[in-house]
Amino acid sequence: MSIDRAVMLFAGFMVLISLALGFYVSPYWYLLAAFVGLNLIQASLTGFCPAAMLFKRLGLKPGPAFN
């Protein structure tokens, strides 16, 4: 698995988890989904992604987006 796919997988899980928690626990959990979305936009514009840096340290191979 490449870093790019791992970042997309992680972001997808975080959005789904925050939606479920927002529905069942508290609407404030929707802020996590908003944060993930903003972080994806920021990463696409700047190329800086903390999750990509973490996955790189864990030894995943880089893809075309995050080298």
C-alpha positions as a Python dict, from the first residue, in 0.01 Angstrom:
ca = {
    (1, 'M'): (0, 0, 0),
    (2, 'S'): (131, 344, -89),
    (3, 'I'): (124, 651, 132),
    (4, 'D'): (-140, 809, -94),
    (5, 'R'): (-382, 521, -50),
    (6, 'A'): (-315, 502, 324),
    (7, 'V'): (-394, 874, 363),
    (8, 'M'): (-719, 837, 169),
    (9, 'L'): (-814, 526, 370),
    (10, 'F'): (-737, 698, 700),
    (11, 'A'): (-932, 1011, 602),
    (12, 'G'): (-1230, 802, 492),
    (13, 'F'): (-1235, 612, 821),
    (14, 'M'): (-1208, 935, 1020),
    (15, 'V'): (-1501, 1091, 833),
    (16, 'L'): (-1719, 783, 876),
    (17, 'I'): (-1631, 752, 1245),
    (18, 'S'): (-1704, 1120, 1307),
    (19, 'L'): (-2038, 1094, 1127),
    (20, 'A'): (-2139, 793, 1336),
    (21, 'L'): (-2028, 959, 1659),
    (22, 'G'): (-2206, 1279, 1559),
    (23, 'F'): (-2529, 1089, 1501),
    (24, 'Y'): (-2517, 865, 1809),
    (25, 'V'): (-2318, 1063, 2068),
    (26, 'S'): (-2299, 1438, 2009),
    (27, 'P'): (-2327, 1672, 1711),
    (28, 'Y'): (-1992, 1823, 1809),
    (29, 'W'): (-1824, 1518, 1653),
    (30, 'Y'): (-1918, 1662, 1311),
    (31, 'L'): (-1637, 1909, 1369),
    (32, 'L'): (-1392, 1621, 1327),
    (33, 'A'): (-1532, 1554, 978),
    (34, 'A'): (-1492, 1924, 898),
    (35, 'F'): (-1133, 1918, 1024),
    (36, 'V'): (-1051, 1615, 809),
    (37, 'G'): (-1202, 1783, 504),
    (38, 'L'): (-1010, 2104, 564),
    (39, 'N'): (-690, 1908, 615),
    (40, 'L'): (-743, 1728, 282),
    (41, 'I'): (-792, 2061, 106),
    (42, 'Q'): (-483, 2206, 275),
    (43, 'A'): (-275, 1899, 183),
    (44, 'S'): (-381, 1919, -181),
    (45, 'L'): (-278, 2285, -202),
    (46, 'T'): (46, 2276, -3),
    (47, 'G'): (164, 1915, -19),
    (48, 'F'): (204, 1910, 361),
    (49, 'C'): (15, 1627, 528),
    (50, 'P'): (91, 1510, 883),
    (51, 'A'): (-71, 1171, 816),
    (52, 'A'): (153, 1121, 511),
    (53, 'M'): (457, 1201, 723),
    (54, 'L'): (347, 943, 979),
    (55, 'F'): (287, 674, 718),
    (56, 'K'): (627, 748, 562),
    (57, 'R'): (791, 693, 902),
    (58, 'L'): (602, 365, 931),
    (59, 'G'): (771, 250, 611),
    (60, 'L'): (501, 278, 347),
    (61, 'K'): (628, 346, -4),
    (62, 'P'): (555, 687, -154),
    (63, 'G'): (300, 731, -429),
    (64, 'P'): (270, 1003, -690),
    (65, 'A'): (109, 1259, -453),
    (66, 'F'): (323, 1235, -138),
    (67, 'N'): (693, 1173, -204),
}
